[in-house]
């Protein structure tokens, strides 16, 4: 029988929150997710794409508004970098030094953007699944609500591979 040992390491708060969120969703402990990732890495296995929907690279102007807070407290302008039927990645251009002052992993945002050949913008409610810290903060968002017209517009963009 293998002996269990404790390994400690530093990580970003957003990584910890993402791990805790995934553990809750999968109904496992955080350590189980970390152990599986390490075992997969050490065995040389290729990482499997867990995405249900393929992504299309885009460059579209958008605005995100956190739903969890008080209405009108934060507007996050940005650009959508990629899009799929399941969600999008939004690069935020915000005056907030720490994006997590405004939005958290597991929180919800409304994302509004204009679709080519559409007279009015579309709006989706999304759950923030990941926060990436680069030169500008990026939010990985999963669609949780939107009307059928909005989803039809999304499918049109994806079918055309619009950039």
MOBEL-V896439 format. One line per field, one symbol per residue. phi: phi as a letter, one per 30 degrees, with the letter a starting at -180 (. if undefined). psi: psi as a letter, one per 30 degrees, with the letter a starting at -180 (. if undefined). burial: 1 if it has 16 or more other ideal C-beta (glycine too) atoms within 10 Angstrom, else 0. A space follows every 10 residues. Layout:
phi: ???
psi: ???
burial: ???
This chain:
phi: .dddbcbcad adeddedddd ddddddhbde eddddddddd dddidddcdd ddbdcbdbbb dabcbedddd eidabcdabd cbbbdclacc dccbdddced dcbbejdcbc ccacceibdb dcbbcbcdcb bccbebdbcc bcdcaldedd dddddddddd idc
psi: kkkklkkklk lleeeeeeee eeeeefhlle eeeeeeeeee effgkkkkjf kfkklkkljk klkkjkeeak kgfkkjlakk elklffalkk jkilfkejff feklkflklk kklkkkgkfl llkkklkjfl jkjaekkkkj kkkfklleee eeeeeeeeef hk.
burial: 0000000000 0001001110 1010000000 0010000000 0000000000 0000110101 0111110000 0001010111 1111001111 1101000011 0111101110 1010100000 0101011111 1000001111 1010010001 0011001100 010
